[in-house]
Amino acid sequence: MAQPDVLAEQTAKTIPSFVQLYLSGRLSQYLLLLACVAGIAGLLASRALIAIAPIVGVAAALANPDLRRAWPHYCRNGAAMRAAAVPAFLLLTGLYTTNLTVWRHELFRDLTWLAVPLAFTLAVPLAGWQRLAVGSTFVLGSAAVGLATLGQYLLNPAAANEAIRIGQNMPAITHVFHISFGMMLALAFFWGLLLRRDHRAGPLLRTLLLAAAVAAALTLHILAYRTGLLLLYTGLLATGLRLLARRNLAVGAALLLALGVGPWLAYQSLESVRQRVSSSIWDVQQFRLGHDINDYSLARRLAAIENARAIAGEHWLLGVGPADIRAAMKAQYEWKDFGLRPGNRVEVHNQFLQALLGGGLVGLLLLLTILFWPLRHGWARHSPGVCFFILIQATVMLVDAPLDLQLGLNLFVFGYGFLVVATERRAQAERVPRISNSAA
């Protein structure tokens, strides 16, 4: 008869401890940490976790015992408000869109723009060691997937190089799209080097982060991810120019010299890089000479840009509506098909042009504001993590439309929330005590 009494006693102890966990704010904080880890796991391997992570983030916000007092922080966070403008603008396009089925689907997808910034402004913020743990998980996880993919390449490099020769790319071993994966590897390289500077990182973690950064760079070169290499060298170029601007001439000049030597060494030593360069040049030549471009990726993208420019010229103010972009491109291909078969008529691989197509100048201005407006503030310009994130995302948007894929959308919004929204929140929190002290 003692067993029910023991169970009742355990239950009585559990309930107060859970209430204490909630009242202390640790429940909200732990849920936000869980959402971040689940989001990273989803980006690297599991699509299901990508959908679950924002829901856990919202739960973290609701679990904040001071939710009512925290709500004004969301309304005052400029980055969060600009993110909220994306679904708001999509609602406006419902007034002139014709494909309501796709519009409803896009509206559901765009709830991520609300959920993730909401979590990073209303939930109890992550502690410094937790932010380090989240960043390290992304860097080490991306490098691990990169090395596993590299191992798959090395099993049959001749076949892989032949695929590269005809313009194909090796996807990640976890089936992540190669452009998104290349962007993740580039981010892992820069964030790995930045996180090593965190005073909380011990010697072992610093060694692992450095090894992960090297592994990410090697993977990009050996697998010849064209977009990933563009992002890597763009970030290095920006770093070199920044060093020169700060009069760190020796290091800046050495880095710029390495930028010239590095690609040459890669071309001379790696068959995959040579195949990628030659296939890319041949690809573009087919478009310029008016040849059959059905089997050439870059040429088909150039054809899509030509057609997209024609559509944007007719709908320059509000666009055709994000839900009607595909139908508008299909109709334009009927007018000018560049000899492409229906199955080879691709969408626009440029996020800025895609924004212009769907939302006109208003949509393009909204995207530019989300990307670059934070750089007006010192808290963003003085954060290397934020600067690298914005630079890499802006660069990839020149050659692809990552926000059109669920993976690319979640990668952007998660990084935007974790870096831009959260950094602005910390900057605002630090500003309040200074104002109070000066008033006193």
TORSE-820582 format. One record per residue (C-alpha): residue in three letters; x, y, z. Coordinates in pm, 1 decimal, padded with zeros to 6 digits. Last residue first. Layout:
BEGIN
<kolba 'ALA' <X Y Z>>
...
# end
This chain:
BEGIN
<kolba 'ALA' <02010.3 05974.3 -01254.6>>
<kolba 'ALA' <01915.2 06040.7 -01617.1>>
<kolba 'SER' <02260.4 05925.4 -01732.8>>
<kolba 'ASN' <02224.0 05605.7 -01530.5>>
<kolba 'SER' <01877.3 05533.2 -01670.6>>
<kolba 'ILE' <01991.7 05592.6 -02029.2>>
<kolba 'ARG' <02291.4 05363.6 -01978.3>>
<kolba 'PRO' <02067.3 05098.5 -01818.9>>
<kolba 'VAL' <01832.2 05109.4 -02121.9>>
<kolba 'ARG' <02103.3 05091.0 -02389.7>>
<kolba 'GLU' <02223.7 04746.1 -02285.9>>
<kolba 'ALA' <01876.5 04599.5 -02335.3>>
<kolba 'GLN' <01848.6 04768.1 -02676.0>>
<kolba 'ALA' <02182.1 04621.8 -02785.1>>
<kolba 'ARG' <02079.0 04277.7 -02659.0>>
<kolba 'ARG' <01755.9 04293.3 -02860.1>>
<kolba 'GLU' <01942.7 04413.8 -03170.4>>
<kolba 'THR' <02178.0 04116.8 -03135.9>>
<kolba 'ALA' <01882.4 03877.7 -03100.9>>
<kolba 'VAL' <01710.1 04007.6 -03415.8>>
<kolba 'VAL' <02027.6 04011.4 -03628.2>>
<kolba 'LEU' <02209.2 03695.2 -03517.3>>
<kolba 'PHE' <01971.5 03421.2 -03402.5>>
<kolba 'GLY' <01668.2 03566.8 -03581.1>>
<kolba 'TYR' <01839.6 03637.2 -03912.8>>
<kolba 'GLY' <02027.8 03306.6 -03896.6>>
<kolba 'PHE' <01699.4 03121.2 -03838.9>>
<kolba 'VAL' <01522.6 03326.3 -04107.8>>
<kolba 'PHE' <01793.3 03262.6 -04367.6>>
<kolba 'LEU' <01836.3 02891.7 -04302.4>>
<kolba 'ASN' <01459.2 02846.6 -04282.0>>
<kolba 'LEU' <01405.1 03013.5 -04618.8>>
<kolba 'GLY' <01689.3 02820.9 -04781.2>>
<kolba 'LEU' <01551.2 02489.3 -04658.2>>
<kolba 'GLN' <01196.1 02575.2 -04764.5>>
<kolba 'LEU' <01317.5 02671.9 -05110.3>>
<kolba 'ASP' <01203.5 03000.7 -05264.8>>
<kolba 'LEU' <01412.1 03195.1 -05013.0>>
<kolba 'PRO' <01730.4 03063.6 -05173.7>>
<kolba 'ALA' <01675.4 03243.1 -05508.4>>
<kolba 'ASP' <02015.6 03196.8 -05671.5>>
<kolba 'VAL' <02310.6 03386.7 -05818.9>>
<kolba 'LEU' <02270.8 03736.2 -05674.0>>
<kolba 'MET' <02089.1 03601.4 -05367.5>>
<kolba 'VAL' <02403.8 03407.7 -05277.8>>
<kolba 'THR' <02589.4 03736.1 -05241.7>>
<kolba 'ALA' <02327.6 03902.8 -05021.0>>
<kolba 'GLN' <02318.2 03597.8 -04793.8>>
<kolba 'ILE' <02696.3 03585.8 -04766.8>>
<kolba 'LEU' <02730.7 03956.4 -04690.3>>
<kolba 'ILE' <02442.5 03963.6 -04441.0>>
<kolba 'PHE' <02574.9 03663.1 -04248.0>>
<kolba 'PHE' <02932.3 03790.6 -04257.7>>
<kolba 'CYS' <02823.3 04126.3 -04115.1>>
<kolba 'VAL' <02606.8 03970.2 -03841.1>>
<kolba 'GLY' <02888.6 03741.2 -03725.9>>
<kolba 'PRO' <03143.2 04023.3 -03743.6>>
<kolba 'SER' <02933.0 04233.3 -03500.0>>
<kolba 'HIS' <03051.0 04595.5 -03494.6>>
<kolba 'ARG' <02845.7 04690.7 -03801.1>>
<kolba 'ALA' <02533.6 04537.7 -03647.4>>
<kolba 'TRP' <02552.6 04704.2 -03304.1>>
<kolba 'GLY' <02661.0 05027.7 -03474.6>>
<kolba 'HIS' <02334.8 05067.1 -03659.2>>
<kolba 'ARG' <02289.0 05152.3 -04028.0>>
<kolba 'LEU' <02397.3 04795.9 -04104.8>>
<kolba 'PRO' <02056.2 04675.9 -03982.7>>
<kolba 'TRP' <01895.4 04832.5 -04294.1>>
<kolba 'PHE' <02090.9 04606.4 -04531.7>>
<kolba 'LEU' <01913.9 04273.6 -04561.9>>
<kolba 'ILE' <01559.9 04341.4 -04444.5>>
<kolba 'THR' <01559.1 04676.2 -04624.5>>
<kolba 'LEU' <01682.1 04521.1 -04949.2>>
<kolba 'LEU' <01402.6 04262.0 -04933.2>>
<kolba 'LEU' <01137.4 04526.8 -04868.0>>
<kolba 'LEU' <01271.7 04748.5 -05146.2>>
<kolba 'LEU' <01245.8 04456.5 -05388.9>>
<kolba 'GLY' <00887.0 04387.6 -05286.2>>
<kolba 'VAL' <00786.1 04752.7 -05326.6>>
<kolba 'LEU' <00972.9 04785.8 -05657.3>>
<kolba 'GLY' <00768.9 04499.2 -05797.8>>
<kolba 'GLY' <00637.9 04237.1 -05556.8>>
<kolba 'GLY' <00661.7 03903.0 -05734.8>>
<kolba 'LEU' <00888.4 03989.3 -06025.5>>
<kolba 'LEU' <01099.7 04238.5 -05830.5>>
<kolba 'ALA' <01142.1 03987.4 -05547.4>>
<kolba 'GLN' <01251.3 03724.6 -05800.9>>
<kolba 'LEU' <01495.9 03974.3 -05950.7>>
<kolba 'PHE' <01645.2 04023.8 -05606.3>>
<kolba 'GLN' <01644.0 03651.3 -05533.5>>
<kolba 'ASN' <01828.6 03557.9 -05851.8>>
<kolba 'HIS' <01800.8 03210.1 -06000.3>>
<kolba 'VAL' <01480.7 03279.1 -06195.8>>
<kolba 'GLU' <01275.1 02969.2 -06270.7>>
<kolba 'VAL' <01381.4 02699.6 -06512.6>>
<kolba 'ARG' <01245.7 02597.2 -06853.3>>
<kolba 'ASN' <01410.5 02257.6 -06899.9>>
<kolba 'GLY' <01097.1 02042.0 -06868.1>>
<kolba 'PRO' <00913.2 02252.1 -07126.1>>
<kolba 'ARG' <01189.4 02199.1 -07388.2>>
<kolba 'LEU' <01409.3 02501.4 -07438.5>>
<kolba 'GLY' <01461.7 02652.0 -07783.6>>
<kolba 'PHE' <01508.9 02997.9 -07634.5>>
<kolba 'ASP' <01138.6 02977.6 -07530.0>>
<kolba 'LYS' <01016.4 03328.0 -07609.3>>
<kolba 'TRP' <00637.7 03378.4 -07609.9>>
<kolba 'GLU' <00553.4 03044.9 -07450.9>>
<kolba 'TYR' <00842.3 03108.7 -07212.9>>
<kolba 'GLN' <00667.6 03431.6 -07108.8>>
<kolba 'ALA' <00349.7 03239.0 -07022.2>>
<kolba 'LYS' <00546.1 02993.9 -06809.6>>
<kolba 'MET' <00727.0 03281.7 -06638.0>>
<kolba 'ALA' <00394.3 03446.8 -06550.9>>
<kolba 'ALA' <00250.6 03118.1 -06419.6>>
<kolba 'ARG' <00559.5 03061.7 -06202.5>>
<kolba 'ILE' <00551.1 03416.2 -06065.2>>
<kolba 'ASP' <00179.3 03409.1 -05981.0>>
<kolba 'ALA' <00197.9 03331.3 -05607.4>>
<kolba 'PRO' <00459.0 03599.5 -05549.6>>
<kolba 'GLY' <00230.7 03865.0 -05703.4>>
<kolba 'VAL' <00264.1 03995.1 -06061.0>>
<kolba 'GLY' <00482.2 04285.3 -05951.7>>
<kolba 'LEU' <00374.0 04576.9 -05736.0>>
<kolba 'LEU' <00545.1 04867.8 -05918.1>>
<kolba 'TRP' <00736.4 04724.7 -06216.5>>
<kolba 'HIS' <00476.6 04497.1 -06372.7>>
<kolba 'GLU' <00554.9 04537.1 -06745.5>>
<kolba 'GLY' <00931.7 04576.9 -06708.1>>
<kolba 'ALA' <00938.2 04296.1 -06453.0>>
<kolba 'ILE' <00793.0 04055.0 -06710.7>>
<kolba 'ALA' <01060.7 04136.6 -06971.1>>
<kolba 'ARG' <01335.5 04115.2 -06712.1>>
<kolba 'ALA' <01209.2 03771.6 -06609.2>>
<kolba 'ASN' <01236.6 03645.8 -06967.0>>
<kolba 'GLU' <01601.5 03748.4 -06996.8>>
<kolba 'ILE' <01678.6 03615.9 -06648.5>>
<kolba 'ALA' <01528.7 03277.3 -06736.7>>
<kolba 'ALA' <01750.4 03255.7 -07046.7>>
<kolba 'LEU' <02054.5 03328.9 -06831.9>>
<kolba 'ARG' <01950.7 03050.0 -06595.5>>
<kolba 'ARG' <01917.7 02810.0 -06889.4>>
<kolba 'ALA' <02270.7 02896.9 -06999.2>>
<kolba 'LEU' <02403.6 02834.6 -06648.7>>
<kolba 'SER' <02250.2 02486.8 -06634.3>>
<kolba 'TYR' <02337.9 02351.7 -06979.2>>
<kolba 'ASP' <02158.9 02048.4 -07122.2>>
<kolba 'ASN' <01874.3 02229.5 -07298.5>>
<kolba 'ILE' <02104.7 02504.7 -07422.2>>
<kolba 'ASP' <02099.5 02435.8 -07799.1>>
<kolba 'HIS' <02321.9 02703.0 -07950.3>>
<kolba 'GLY' <02260.8 03080.4 -07960.0>>
<kolba 'LEU' <02629.9 03171.3 -07946.0>>
<kolba 'ARG' <02594.1 03360.1 -07614.8>>
<kolba 'PHE' <02391.8 03079.5 -07458.5>>
<kolba 'GLN' <02633.6 02803.5 -07559.7>>
<kolba 'GLN' <02925.4 03019.4 -07449.1>>
<kolba 'VAL' <02785.7 03035.6 -07094.4>>
<kolba 'ASP' <02797.0 02657.0 -07055.7>>
<kolba 'TRP' <03140.8 02624.1 -07213.7>>
<kolba 'ILE' <03280.8 02864.8 -06955.7>>
<kolba 'SER' <03103.4 02679.5 -06670.9>>
<kolba 'SER' <03215.9 02337.3 -06800.7>>
<kolba 'SER' <03578.5 02451.3 -06817.6>>
<kolba 'VAL' <03574.5 02597.0 -06466.5>>
<kolba 'ARG' <03398.2 02299.2 -06309.6>>
<kolba 'GLN' <03623.6 02044.9 -06480.0>>
<kolba 'ARG' <03935.2 02228.3 -06360.9>>
<kolba 'VAL' <03794.4 02246.2 -06006.7>>
<kolba 'SER' <03714.3 01872.7 -06001.5>>
<kolba 'GLU' <04061.5 01786.5 -06130.7>>
<kolba 'LEU' <04218.4 01956.4 -05829.7>>
<kolba 'SER' <04587.3 02058.3 -05819.6>>
<kolba 'GLN' <04625.9 02333.5 -06079.0>>
<kolba 'TYR' <04282.7 02486.1 -06035.5>>
<kolba 'ALA' <04307.1 02478.2 -05656.4>>
<kolba 'LEU' <04652.8 02636.5 -05670.9>>
<kolba 'TRP' <04520.6 02913.6 -05896.0>>
<kolba 'PRO' <04219.4 02968.4 -05669.2>>
<kolba 'GLY' <04449.2 03006.4 -05365.8>>
<kolba 'VAL' <04715.6 03228.1 -05525.0>>
<kolba 'GLY' <04496.8 03530.4 -05590.4>>
<kolba 'LEU' <04309.3 03516.6 -05263.0>>
<kolba 'ALA' <04639.3 03447.0 -05087.7>>
<kolba 'LEU' <04767.1 03781.0 -05216.3>>
<kolba 'LEU' <04457.2 03950.3 -05077.7>>
<kolba 'LEU' <04520.2 03784.4 -04740.9>>
<kolba 'ALA' <04884.7 03890.7 -04737.1>>
<kolba 'ALA' <04788.0 04248.7 -04827.2>>
<kolba 'GLY' <04538.4 04262.8 -04541.5>>
<kolba 'VAL' <04781.5 04110.3 -04291.4>>
<kolba 'ALA' <05059.0 04355.3 -04378.6>>
<kolba 'LEU' <04840.2 04661.5 -04424.8>>
<kolba 'ASN' <04642.3 04661.1 -04103.7>>
<kolba 'ARG' <04550.3 05020.7 -04184.4>>
<kolba 'ARG' <04186.6 04969.9 -04081.3>>
<kolba 'ALA' <04083.5 05006.7 -04445.0>>
<kolba 'LEU' <04341.1 04742.2 -04536.2>>
<kolba 'LEU' <04191.2 04499.7 -04284.9>>
<kolba 'ARG' <03841.7 04569.5 -04418.5>>
<kolba 'LEU' <03962.1 04505.1 -04774.3>>
<kolba 'GLY' <04107.5 04169.5 -04671.8>>
<kolba 'THR' <03792.4 04068.3 -04484.3>>
<kolba 'ALA' <03569.7 04164.0 -04778.1>>
<kolba 'LEU' <03790.1 03955.3 -05008.4>>
<kolba 'LEU' <03770.9 03661.3 -04768.2>>
<kolba 'GLY' <03390.9 03685.4 -04759.0>>
<kolba 'THR' <03370.1 03703.4 -05137.6>>
<kolba 'TYR' <03613.8 03410.6 -05161.6>>
<kolba 'LEU' <03393.5 03185.9 -04948.6>>
<kolba 'LEU' <03066.9 03295.9 -05107.9>>
<kolba 'LEU' <03193.7 03233.5 -05461.3>>
<kolba 'LEU' <03333.4 02898.6 -05348.1>>
<kolba 'GLY' <02992.4 02799.6 -05212.3>>
<kolba 'THR' <02822.0 02901.4 -05535.2>>
<kolba 'ARG' <03053.4 02692.0 -05753.1>>
<kolba 'TYR' <03068.0 02387.3 -05528.6>>
<kolba 'ALA' <03390.6 02235.4 -05657.0>>
<kolba 'LEU' <03364.7 01914.0 -05449.6>>
<kolba 'ILE' <03734.9 01942.4 -05367.9>>
<kolba 'HIS' <03720.0 02318.4 -05314.0>>
<kolba 'LEU' <03405.5 02342.8 -05101.4>>
<kolba 'THR' <03505.5 02037.6 -04900.2>>
<kolba 'LEU' <03848.9 02183.5 -04828.6>>
<kolba 'ALA' <03698.9 02508.8 -04699.8>>
<kolba 'ALA' <03453.0 02325.8 -04472.5>>
<kolba 'ALA' <03727.1 02095.2 -04339.6>>
<kolba 'VAL' <03950.0 02393.6 -04258.8>>
<kolba 'ALA' <03665.7 02562.0 -04068.8>>
<kolba 'ALA' <03587.1 02236.5 -03885.7>>
<kolba 'ALA' <03951.8 02191.9 -03785.1>>
<kolba 'LEU' <03956.1 02546.7 -03647.1>>
<kolba 'LEU' <03632.8 02482.2 -03457.9>>
<kolba 'LEU' <03767.2 02154.9 -03317.1>>
<kolba 'THR' <04087.4 02321.6 -03196.2>>
<kolba 'ARG' <03892.3 02604.3 -03035.3>>
<kolba 'LEU' <03662.5 02352.2 -02869.0>>
<kolba 'LEU' <03957.7 02162.5 -02722.1>>
<kolba 'PRO' <04133.0 02478.6 -02599.5>>
<kolba 'GLY' <03822.6 02610.8 -02423.0>>
<kolba 'ALA' <03567.8 02845.7 -02575.8>>
<kolba 'ARG' <03422.3 03087.8 -02321.0>>
<kolba 'HIS' <03655.5 03368.0 -02430.1>>
<kolba 'ASP' <03499.6 03362.9 -02776.5>>
<kolba 'ARG' <03774.2 03406.4 -03038.6>>
<kolba 'ARG' <03729.9 03052.0 -03169.3>>
<kolba 'LEU' <03370.6 03149.0 -03246.3>>
<kolba 'LEU' <03489.8 03382.3 -03522.6>>
<kolba 'LEU' <03697.5 03119.6 -03704.2>>
<kolba 'GLY' <03411.7 02869.8 -03693.5>>
<kolba 'TRP' <03164.3 03140.0 -03798.8>>
<kolba 'PHE' <03367.6 03210.2 -04112.0>>
<kolba 'PHE' <03407.9 02849.1 -04224.6>>
<kolba 'ALA' <03061.4 02738.6 -04110.1>>
<kolba 'LEU' <02903.1 03019.1 -04313.9>>
<kolba 'ALA' <03086.4 02898.1 -04625.0>>
<kolba 'LEU' <02982.9 02538.6 -04551.3>>
<kolba 'MET' <02620.2 02642.8 -04502.9>>
<kolba 'MET' <02623.2 02833.0 -04834.1>>
<kolba 'GLY' <02763.7 02527.8 -05013.0>>
<kolba 'PHE' <02488.8 02317.0 -04856.8>>
<kolba 'SER' <02218.2 02555.8 -04973.6>>
<kolba 'ILE' <02359.4 02546.4 -05326.8>>
<kolba 'HIS' <02407.4 02167.2 -05318.5>>
<kolba 'PHE' <02056.1 02083.4 -05202.2>>
<kolba 'VAL' <02075.7 01880.1 -04878.0>>
<kolba 'HIS' <02051.4 01506.5 -04948.4>>
<kolba 'THR' <02209.6 01395.5 -04614.6>>
<kolba 'ILE' <02524.4 01291.9 -04803.9>>
<kolba 'ALA' <02530.1 01643.3 -04942.4>>
<kolba 'PRO' <02449.0 01673.8 -05309.7>>
<kolba 'MET' <02720.5 01619.0 -05572.7>>
<kolba 'ASN' <02680.7 01874.1 -05848.0>>
<kolba 'GLN' <02609.4 01835.6 -06218.5>>
<kolba 'GLY' <02743.6 02053.4 -06497.9>>
<kolba 'ILE' <02856.7 01793.3 -06752.1>>
<kolba 'ARG' <03216.3 01806.4 -06626.7>>
<kolba 'ILE' <03095.7 01785.2 -06264.4>>
<kolba 'ALA' <02935.6 01449.5 -06338.5>>
<kolba 'GLU' <03263.6 01334.3 -06494.5>>
<kolba 'ASN' <03446.3 01450.1 -06184.4>>
<kolba 'ALA' <03213.5 01241.8 -05965.4>>
<kolba 'ALA' <03264.9 00932.8 -06181.2>>
<kolba 'ALA' <03643.4 00969.9 -06160.2>>
<kolba 'PRO' <03632.3 01047.1 -05786.7>>
<kolba 'ASN' <03470.1 00714.9 -05696.8>>
<kolba 'LEU' <03494.5 00644.2 -05322.8>>
<kolba 'LEU' <03655.7 00985.5 -05277.6>>
<kolba 'TYR' <03324.5 01160.5 -05346.0>>
<kolba 'GLN' <03148.0 00966.6 -05068.8>>
<kolba 'GLY' <03425.8 01060.3 -04830.0>>
<kolba 'LEU' <03376.7 01423.7 -04926.0>>
<kolba 'THR' <03009.5 01390.7 -04840.9>>
<kolba 'ALA' <03103.5 01258.1 -04496.9>>
<kolba 'LEU' <03352.8 01541.8 -04457.4>>
<kolba 'GLY' <03089.0 01798.4 -04546.2>>
<kolba 'VAL' <02832.9 01642.8 -04311.2>>
<kolba 'ALA' <03089.2 01669.9 -04030.1>>
<kolba 'ALA' <03179.4 02027.4 -04126.8>>
<kolba 'SER' <02814.4 02133.9 -04119.1>>
<kolba 'GLY' <02764.7 01968.8 -03779.9>>
<kolba 'LEU' <03078.6 02125.1 -03633.0>>
<kolba 'VAL' <02982.0 02475.5 -03746.9>>
<kolba 'PHE' <02612.1 02450.3 -03659.8>>
<kolba 'THR' <02677.6 02289.7 -03321.8>>
<kolba 'SER' <02945.6 02548.6 -03249.3>>
<kolba 'GLY' <02698.4 02831.1 -03308.9>>
<kolba 'VAL' <02438.6 02672.7 -03081.8>>
<kolba 'ALA' <02692.3 02598.7 -02806.4>>
<kolba 'LEU' <02835.4 02951.1 -02822.2>>
<kolba 'ARG' <02485.8 03094.7 -02793.6>>
<kolba 'GLN' <02428.2 02867.1 -02493.5>>
<kolba 'TRP' <02754.0 02979.5 -02332.2>>
<kolba 'GLY' <02645.2 03341.5 -02365.9>>
<kolba 'ALA' <02303.6 03281.3 -02214.5>>
<kolba 'LEU' <02004.4 03252.5 -02445.7>>
<kolba 'PRO' <01733.8 03513.8 -02418.3>>
<kolba 'VAL' <01410.1 03445.1 -02225.0>>
<kolba 'ALA' <01156.0 03416.1 -02504.3>>
<kolba 'LEU' <00988.4 03728.8 -02644.0>>
<kolba 'THR' <01243.7 03872.4 -02890.5>>
<kolba 'PHE' <01413.9 03558.5 -03026.8>>
<kolba 'ALA' <01090.4 03358.9 -03036.2>>
<kolba 'LEU' <00895.0 03631.5 -03215.9>>
<kolba 'PRO' <01177.8 03663.8 -03468.2>>
<kolba 'VAL' <01132.1 03289.5 -03545.6>>
<kolba 'ALA' <00750.9 03277.4 -03556.3>>
<kolba 'LEU' <00673.2 03579.2 -03774.1>>
<kolba 'TRP' <00901.4 03519.3 -04073.5>>
<kolba 'THR' <00824.9 03147.9 -04035.5>>
<kolba 'LEU' <00460.2 03237.1 -04102.4>>
<kolba 'ASP' <00583.3 03290.9 -04457.6>>
<kolba 'ARG' <00533.3 02927.0 -04545.0>>
<kolba 'PHE' <00160.3 02945.1 -04459.4>>
<kolba 'LEU' <00122.1 03258.7 -04671.6>>
<kolba 'GLU' <00302.2 03086.3 -04959.0>>
<kolba 'HIS' <00056.7 02795.9 -04942.8>>
<kolba 'ARG' <-00239.9 03034.0 -04935.2>>
<kolba 'TRP' <-00100.4 03218.0 -05238.2>>
<kolba 'VAL' <-00043.0 02890.0 -05423.0>>
<kolba 'THR' <-00412.9 02807.4 -05390.3>>
<kolba 'LEU' <-00516.5 03167.6 -05455.6>>
<kolba 'ASN' <-00360.1 03173.9 -05801.2>>
<kolba 'THR' <-00493.6 03500.4 -05945.8>>
<kolba 'THR' <-00314.4 03753.7 -05726.4>>
<kolba 'TYR' <-00445.9 04109.6 -05712.3>>
<kolba 'LEU' <-00585.0 04157.6 -05360.3>>
<kolba 'GLY' <-00385.9 03862.7 -05225.0>>
<kolba 'THR' <-00077.1 04077.6 -05286.7>>
<kolba 'LEU' <-00164.0 04267.7 -04968.9>>
<kolba 'LEU' <-00148.2 03950.2 -04760.1>>
<kolba 'LEU' <00197.3 03886.4 -04907.0>>
<kolba 'PHE' <00297.8 04233.6 -04788.1>>
<kolba 'ALA' <00197.3 04146.4 -04432.6>>
<kolba 'PRO' <00375.2 03811.3 -04462.4>>
<kolba 'VAL' <00700.0 04001.1 -04539.6>>
<kolba 'ALA' <00636.6 04298.6 -04306.5>>
<kolba 'ALA' <00683.1 04072.7 -04005.1>>
<kolba 'ALA' <01051.9 04042.2 -04095.6>>
<kolba 'ARG' <01080.7 04421.7 -04096.6>>
<kolba 'MET' <00919.1 04431.9 -03752.4>>
<kolba 'ALA' <01158.3 04170.8 -03615.8>>
<kolba 'ALA' <01460.8 04364.9 -03742.0>>
<kolba 'GLY' <01325.1 04689.0 -03596.6>>
<kolba 'ASN' <01277.8 04547.1 -03248.3>>
<kolba 'ARG' <01049.0 04792.0 -03071.1>>
<kolba 'CYS' <00734.1 04581.0 -03116.8>>
<kolba 'TYR' <00912.4 04267.5 -03000.7>>
<kolba 'HIS' <01057.8 04440.2 -02695.0>>
<kolba 'PRO' <00707.5 04574.5 -02614.7>>
<kolba 'TRP' <00595.3 04210.8 -02561.3>>
<kolba 'ALA' <00852.3 04138.9 -02290.2>>
<kolba 'ARG' <00647.9 04291.5 -02007.7>>
<kolba 'ARG' <00347.8 04074.2 -02092.0>>
<kolba 'LEU' <00566.8 03768.4 -02142.2>>
<kolba 'ASP' <00730.6 03798.6 -01801.4>>
<kolba 'PRO' <00683.2 03428.3 -01718.0>>
<kolba 'ASN' <00829.8 03340.3 -02061.1>>
<kolba 'ALA' <00671.7 03009.6 -02161.2>>
<kolba 'LEU' <00481.3 03172.2 -02449.1>>
<kolba 'ALA' <00809.0 03272.7 -02612.6>>
<kolba 'ALA' <00955.1 02924.0 -02571.3>>
<kolba 'ALA' <00636.2 02775.8 -02719.0>>
<kolba 'VAL' <00687.7 03005.8 -03019.6>>
<kolba 'GLY' <01038.8 02865.9 -03056.6>>
<kolba 'VAL' <00911.3 02509.3 -03028.5>>
<kolba 'ILE' <00675.8 02585.5 -03317.9>>
<kolba 'PRO' <00962.6 02740.8 -03515.4>>
<kolba 'ALA' <01169.1 02417.9 -03465.9>>
<kolba 'ILE' <00897.0 02170.1 -03566.7>>
<kolba 'ALA' <00892.0 02246.5 -03940.0>>
<kolba 'ILE' <01269.8 02226.1 -03976.2>>
<kolba 'LEU' <01266.4 01916.8 -03754.4>>
<kolba 'ALA' <01065.3 01730.4 -04017.4>>
<kolba 'ARG' <01320.1 01810.8 -04290.1>>
<kolba 'SER' <01585.5 01614.0 -04104.2>>
<kolba 'ALA' <01954.3 01620.7 -04198.0>>
<kolba 'LEU' <02158.4 01938.5 -04189.6>>
<kolba 'LEU' <01893.3 02210.1 -04182.2>>
<kolba 'GLY' <01670.5 02004.3 -03954.6>>
<kolba 'ALA' <01950.9 01935.3 -03710.3>>
<kolba 'ILE' <02022.0 02309.3 -03701.7>>
<kolba 'GLY' <01655.8 02389.5 -03638.4>>
<kolba 'ALA' <01631.9 02126.7 -03365.5>>
<kolba 'VAL' <01935.8 02279.3 -03192.9>>
<kolba 'CYS' <01783.1 02627.7 -03211.7>>
<kolba 'ALA' <01438.1 02511.6 -03094.9>>
<kolba 'LEU' <01595.6 02323.5 -02802.8>>
<kolba 'LEU' <01781.5 02638.6 -02696.9>>
<kolba 'LEU' <01456.1 02835.4 -02714.2>>
<kolba 'LEU' <01287.2 02565.0 -02505.0>>
<kolba 'TYR' <01569.3 02582.4 -02252.2>>
<kolba 'GLN' <01530.6 02960.1 -02221.3>>
<kolba 'SER' <01153.4 02944.6 -02177.6>>
<kolba 'LEU' <01184.9 02671.3 -01914.7>>
<kolba 'ARG' <01467.2 02862.2 -01744.2>>
<kolba 'GLY' <01247.3 03166.4 -01689.8>>
<kolba 'SER' <01261.3 03133.6 -01310.8>>
<kolba 'LEU' <00882.4 03111.2 -01294.4>>
<kolba 'TYR' <00869.8 02820.3 -01540.3>>
<kolba 'LEU' <01140.9 02612.4 -01372.1>>
<kolba 'GLN' <00983.1 02691.8 -01035.9>>
<kolba 'VAL' <00647.7 02568.6 -01163.9>>
<kolba 'PHE' <00815.7 02251.7 -01288.1>>
<kolba 'SER' <00985.3 02204.2 -00949.4>>
<kolba 'PRO' <00653.6 02265.3 -00768.9>>
<kolba 'ILE' <00480.4 01997.8 -00981.5>>
<kolba 'THR' <00757.1 01737.3 -00951.3>>
<kolba 'LYS' <00767.7 01727.5 -00570.0>>
<kolba 'ALA' <00395.2 01662.1 -00535.0>>
<kolba 'THR' <00414.8 01402.2 -00809.4>>
<kolba 'GLN' <00696.8 01222.6 -00626.4>>
<kolba 'GLU' <00494.5 01226.2 -00301.9>>
<kolba 'ALA' <00186.3 01094.2 -00478.7>>
<kolba 'LEU' <00386.9 00812.4 -00633.6>>
<kolba 'VAL' <00539.9 00722.9 -00296.5>>
<kolba 'ASP' <00195.5 00720.5 -00135.9>>
<kolba 'PRO' <00058.6 00503.5 -00416.4>>
<kolba 'GLN' <00343.2 00251.1 -00356.4>>
<kolba 'ALA' <00304.0 00227.5 00023.1>>
<kolba 'MET' <00000.0 00000.0 00000.0>>
# end
